[in-house]
Structure formats: structure tokens, C-alpha cells
Amino acid sequence: MSKSNGRVVIVGGGHNGLVAAAMLAKQGLKPLVLERREVPGGAAVTEEIHPGFKVSAVAHAADISRDVVDALGLAGKLPLIEPEPRLFAPLPDGRSLRLWGNPERSAAEIHRLSPRDAERYKHFHETLVAICGVLAKLRALTPPDVDRPLKGNAVSMLGLGLAARGLGRENGQHLLRWMPMAVADFASEWFETGILRAVVCARGIYGTLAGPWSAGTTANLLLQAAAHGGNGAGSATLVRGGLGALTQALADAARGFGAEVRTGADVQRIAARDGRVTGVVLAGGEEIPAAAVVSAVDPHRTFLSLLDPALLDPEDLLRIRGYRQNGMASKVNLALSGLPRFTAVGSEDATRLLAGRIHVGAEVDDLERAFDDAKYGGISKRPYLDVTIPTLTDPTLAPAGQHVLSAYVQFTPHRLREGHWSERRDEVAAATLRLLEEYAPGIGGLVLRQQVLTPLDLEERYGLTGGHPMHGEPSLDQLFVTRPLLGWARYRGPLPGLYLCGAGTHPGGGVTGAPGLNAAREILKDLG
């Protein structure tokens, strides 16, 4: 198809859909983005939860790909904030762990807890950076055709092979051995301090329905770490104005290149004729013809809701129904009358130490027990929390002297064994505040308003089927050439004219934009 004789329609205006639209428009196509809600951004949006109090409603941190920033000319234009320390992990006894972007400074902090771990941390950081350098190249690749693995990928695969060889024998063996390992075993190989092990394990279980003793969770840690250079402290990138400011910048870039972004456009069906996709049908019956339809929504919504399942091969239909995307997390957003007083923080240090990510989960066993509740359909009584107080770096999000707190709460399963989310949502807020009280006594008295987004809310309000924030489990059997399914991993659907660009494709979830960038490259190859 030439650039002038067909239209590309993108279903879903989340960050990946917007990145794909911008890249396609930059090359002369005129893509149309159709977003069901009244604002683009998907789950990366800023919302007001109380008069004058705004917060990143679902996702609260961004790892936007440097390749995306460079390709769209956004360097210097995105209001990104990287607080230091990047991570603060308080302990109930008043001690704490602090990790910085500078590994030497992190090691000095760790020395207060364990001189041995402080020395080990330097090697840990260096090893992660080396291994994640290779995995970063993997993240930017289109997965190979399993039947013809070198077709169209020979140069890229050769480059990846050379990079892997450059790891050397020791790190190469580490990579092969660690990928299928439980992250609890991985952490214990490196460190002896409970809170440091727990922080490492949290990176492996984030966004998964798995505990630290679940096999393959180290792969999740390594692939997520590769999104931001493998730094041992992880990333804590926030956005001035909330994540909605980031996706608004992406939408503006797409429009600037010639894309159209249409909100309030609820796609009900992907139309097909004679075995080929022909366009989409909106709620109300409007039909929009297209030479190509690009789905930025999750695989279950794409193939089991928008597309007529009868168009799929029965075996493929069975496989996509087996694709695991049952959510495991909720979001609790709080409007606070003042800054919480953490017992592990002196008043003079609060603004600085609490500005990044706050990890709540003192021991590996605490994280595993939280998972134990959820794997049997229960709400974790003592969940793992990843918390930010974004008003410490961006006071515009709340009235002067007041704050918003954003808490990612894991584990809260989409499918409850007892009751329904409509009657149990308050349990999530109660468990969250009860746990936070142990570290910041009196925080409950500061709450002016609380917003609880359960997995059911993530599904119904933000279109995340099953309430899964990553569009599907990032487990070893659902990564790279098998994301979402073996044979569907090259951003091309099973019908001609159908493409995928959401987090249910390689390299997966997080606010990176990498799936959208990779998908656009493949779509442009096909469409000329």
C-alpha cells in the first residue's frame, strides 16, 4: 500500500498508541487514533481526586524510552523529574534503606545496615548495568519469526549475539541461569540484609500475579531494569503535572506530525471481510474504513471482544483464551492535609528523602505472604506498597502545604473468592492505611479524600481487561516471541491488516512507549 491510498486506524489512545501514531505520521501516513475516554492517555493520566488535588490516577512513574524521546524530538520538552534518593525503604524500628542513582552513594547508605552488602552492592550494580545493556538491545528488537528466525532479522540478531558475547563468560552464564530463577533466590545470592533483599524482590514481582519465590520472577526484574539502564536503585522518574502531562505531550507530538486524535470514540468492533481487516465500527454504528487497524488495547479485548472470535483459527482462539491477564493490583490515591511524618525520617530530611519511590515491605516473607492471600482469591491483609508523594517535587498538584499520595497496592486479585469488588473496595484502603500507620503514625488523620481503584475499576474505567496493568503476565511463557502468543509476537495479528502495539506485545508493560515504537517500525515496513 502506498502512503496515500489507505488509512491507518489506531484503537486506544494510551501512551503506546500515541507513540505509534506519532511515528507513523512522522513518515507521512495520516493515522487516526480513537480513544474511548474523553482524554487521551489510557492508564497514564492525571485526574483530580478532590478540589485542587491532582494525581497520576493509575500508573505513577514513567520509564519513557530514550529512543522514543529522540525519535519524536521530545528531548528537553518533557517535564520529567528524577528525585534523589530514588528509593526510600523505611523499617518499623526507625531505620531505613536509601538507594541513589549513584551506586557509590547507595553503597555508603547500605554500609549503615551491612558493610558486606555495601561492598556487594557495587558489583551488583555493575553486573546489572552490563547484563541490562544486552537486554536493552533485546527490548528494541522485533521478535524473530519462529519459522524463519533470520528472515529480516539477521543484522539485528547478529548485533544482539555480539553484544551477548561481549558480556564475557561469567555474566553470560549469569544471564542464562538467572532468567528462570525465583527472584528471592537471586536476591539471597547477593545480599544478607532483609530490607535490601525485599527491595530487589519487589522489582521482580511488580506487575505480576507471582510472589518472590515464584520461578521466572528474576526475568521480570532484569527486563524492567533494562528499561532504565540497569541501575541498581531502579528508576523513580515522575512527571511535572502527573503522567497526563507526558501523554498530552505525546498526543501533541502525534498531532504535530499530522495524526488525528479523536476522544469519546468507543470502538465496538474491528470489521473484517474476506479474511482481511477492513476498518472499525464505533458505538452508535459509525463505520470507519481502514487499510490497517492497529490495536493498542490488551490482547483479550482485541481478540475476544473487538474481533469476531469466529475469524480466528479454533486452536488460536483456545490459546488466546489461555493468555493470562488477571489483574493483581489496586491503586489508592489520597488527598492529604499535610505531609505524613515517617518515623524513619527526621523532619529536616522529609522533603528530600520522601521525594522518590517509597517501598513498604520489610522482608521477602512479607511479600510472599501478601501473595499467599491473593493466590487463593483474597485481598492481601498486609500488601506490598510502592508509594510516591509527587507534591514534594511538584507542588502544583495540591494546594499550598498539602499533598497527594499515590500508592500502588499489590496484591488484590481481579477474581475474588468471596464477595464482589463493589462491596469490598474499602478493604483495600483500610489495609493500605493500616500498613502506612506503622511507618507514618497519624497519616489516617491527614486524609481529606481517598480514591480506590480496584482491578474491576481498572477494567471498566480504563479498559484494562482483567484489571491487569501490564496487559498480561510478564512471565517467561508470555515474553518476547510468545507475547502475546507464539506466532503473533511481531506486532502483526493473525488477519492481514491487523496490528498490535500495546503492552501485551514485546517488550511489555510500563510507561516506556517501546511497544508502540517497535510496532510502528514493522507497520511502516508493510505499508511502504
C-alpha angles and dihedrals in degrees: 000000000000122000093256106048105061142035129233116217119197116203110213130026099222120130094277093049090050093048091050091048093050093049093048092047091048088061094052104270121124104224122188117215115205115199120185095209126065093251129047120237105079107213092350099079139123116232136179111242097176131008105293095002118109128177141171094265103208116358111035105184133051132216094178109183117254087221089059092048092050096043093052096041093241098136108132092007101083116086094227123164124196107191123203127251089040093204134026118188113186124200124213091242092061098260121115146189119231124191124193135191087248106075093205091058091046090051090052090053093047089052088073088064102032129358089199093054091046090059093043092050093067091057090043091055094046092049093049092049092051096046094041089052087067093041090051088061088049091052090055094051128094105237110254125256102263091216094047105020096177098043106117091346103071097109094042094046090047090052090049091049092051091049091051090049089052089062089076127228098291098049092039090057090045091055094051093046098042100049096074094035127111107252090231089063091045092052093047091054088062109031144031100195113099098218093047090051090049092051091051091047092050090062090055097050098038109124095005135107088229138097128229091265092055115112117251097024091118088065089059090051093050095046093047091046089053089063090070106030099276096277110175091228094054121220132300101179111162129182125233104240092022127274090303088073089058095050091044088056089050091049090049090050091050092050090046090058091048106271122136118226112197120187128196088040109132111195109212101175143013105224123220137179131186091000095306133101111250105176142293138289120219129211104277093039104274110151121209115193118216139176088215135018118203116197116210091173125093123288096250092051091046100048104024101037113020097034121057103251088216088072091065127084108257091240091050090048090054091048096050091048086056093052105114117234106141108144124240106181142070132194125230116192119188133196105210131196091215145356115292115244109231113201090222091058130071115224091246091055100043099095092050103038097044097047096092131045118321114210117206113191116087101195139028088241090057089059092046093050090050087055091047090063093050101044088065093048098266132127111250110255091204105025129190108256131202105191137185131182098200095179089074089072098023112038091177089081094073141019116281113291093010130099148203123223122203117199125186104205122204129209114036111128122220090224110057119202091214131029130348132282092244089068100033105047093101089062089068093054091044093052091046095050093042090056094043090052088065090062102028108029113206097024090125090063091058095058113113095168136356129205119198120194110189124192087264090056090049087054100044101035103033101026097244102147109224088009091269110156092202096049088244142358114301091219125142092260091052101047137095110340091014099050108135094348138336105271094022098068099098094078090260121114125220092264124065110257095027120112136174128217107158133106088275086077131068127322091022137212136355128084094284105116089219096124090052092049094048093046093050090055091056094043090053090052090055098041097044 
